[in-house]
């Protein structure tokens, strides 16, 4: 039953249209679902180790860093942000980010960002 639940969870995450990211306290990305490429234009492997702030327009970086360094430092805290993502020749994308501090969850040990385009 446990294996079946893990397989179901993996399939759901892999096929979700929303992006799920996990970052450390300083914003360093440690995990990204495959749907991240559709939003950020980079495969998950290219996102690992980058700072989440690098992926949004310069004008929105301050708000993102303030949330990560402020209200989201408290374990269990959540915040919702609207940010803009530059996409080269395409028009700018506006994303909604629901961030939750899950540092107390051993399997996550960071901040989970649920991103919707």
Order of alpha helices (4+ residues) and beta strands (2+ residues): alpha-beta-beta-alpha-alpha-alpha-beta-beta-beta
